[in-house]
Every structure is written in structure tokens, then in C-alpha cells.
Amino acid sequence: MKLGPHLHRIGNDIVAAYLVETNDGITVIDAGLPGHWKELLAELDAMGRSLADIRGVVLTHGDSDHLGFAERLRREHGVPVYVHAADAERARGGKKPKLSMGRSRLRPVAGFLLYSLGKRALRTSYLTEVTEVADGETLPLPGAPRVISMPGHSPGSIAVHVPAANAVFVGDALTTRSVLTGTIGLQPSPFTDEPSQALDSLGRLNGINAAWVLPGHGAPWRGNPAAVQDTVRAAADAQASKD
């Protein structure tokens, strides 16, 4: 799906990945689930592009529902995969902290599980080789993506600012649709390692010039990134009052 100039999305509001297209080629932001491979090929075909045009994959963090087809691109097509150093081991299949699920509703949880299984989540391949990145780096990829450290959801969570696409990709730093409750709107992501740190990290979006805030789960959000922190914090307070 084309969202705007230079900007495409594959997947849906349950799990999404993004493509940034410039004259220099394509940068993939997150890699969804393994079954999104077919959607990747279809989107590339609609763009008049091919796998040979992909110059790199940037992961917003190392959770399995963002790794998807990344290792396949790396192994079969030589595409480098970039991840923050603090999440490199997670992307390789290292241990994650055990977190409670929290509030949930049967229908959205079942929908998430069924969709994930249908997209072959159980066949996710962890990364065997990564290129580690750090806060403030501008990567040598189409669109010149800039890394913004956003620890909280995981130690190495990042946002990726791509001015050419007028977008900032936030991974699971926030969500616009909870996979556990189905609640719509800007809110904290579930399964977050350090919730208070994740909220504080949203302040790093202040001053980012972008029209799109693009999460890994939920609908694309249009608006000033500086408005995100207060809205998500209010949603967190509302959730806490119900617990």
C-alpha cells in the first residue's frame, strides 16, 4: 500500500512493515512476519521494483514479529540488516525477559494469534549476522534514515527518522491498536520491558519534523510527533486506573 511519496506499507494494523523508495533504491523498515514475504514481492512488483533494489533492512528492535523475512533477505540476497547494538542479541534469538500479558480481550488476542500463525510466525528465522547501529547515526541507505534511541520496550528499541518519506518509524515505542485489547488510538505497547522508560523515551520525538508516525502495530498516525508523548502518557494513566 502506498501511503505517500517514497512511502509504502505491507501487512495490516495487526503487524506492519514499511518500504522507503528513492532513486537510490529501497530501505525496508522492520520485516514483519515470515509470511509477509509474498506481500513484499507483490508491493515491489506494484512499484516496478525487485528484490535487487533493496539496499538494507532497519529493525526498530529485535522482537520476532519484526524479524520476519529479514534473515531471508540477508541470506539469499545479501541485504544487510541493521539493529541497535543493545538488541543485537535479541535479534539473534537471545533470551528476553518474561513479562505479564496484562489486560486483554479474547477476540483481539485470538485475532493476533491466528493472523500470526497464518503468516508463519512459528517459522521466524533469527538473524545470524547483523550490522549494529547507535543513537544519532545516519545510515548509508536510501532516504538517509537516522537512528533515534528509544529504550523501554526493549533496551535497543529505536525510532527511524526518514525526512525523504516525511515519516518517523517507531516500532513498538507506541502503538495505535493494542493487539491484546483491540483499543484504538495512541497508547503504550504491550509486552514492554520498562514501561516508564518507554514513556520517557517518547520525548525524544520532540523536534522531529515529520507528518507520519508509523508503528509496528496499528494504523499509521498523521500528526506532529511532538504531540505523541502527552497522548500516550494519558492513555497509560487511564490504563493504570483500570488495573
Secondary structure, DSSP 8 states (H G I E B T S, - for coil): -EEETTEEEEE-SSSEEEEEEETTEEEEE----GGGHHHHHHHHHHTT--GGGEEEEE-SS--HHHHTTHHHHHHHH---EEEEGGGHHHHTT---------S--HHHHHHHHHHHHHTTGGG----S--EEE-TT-B-SSTT--EEEE-TTSSTT-EEEEEGGGTEEEEETSSEEE-TTT--EEEE--SS-S-HHHHHHHGGGGTT---SEEEESSS--EES-GGGHHHHHHHHHHHHHHH-
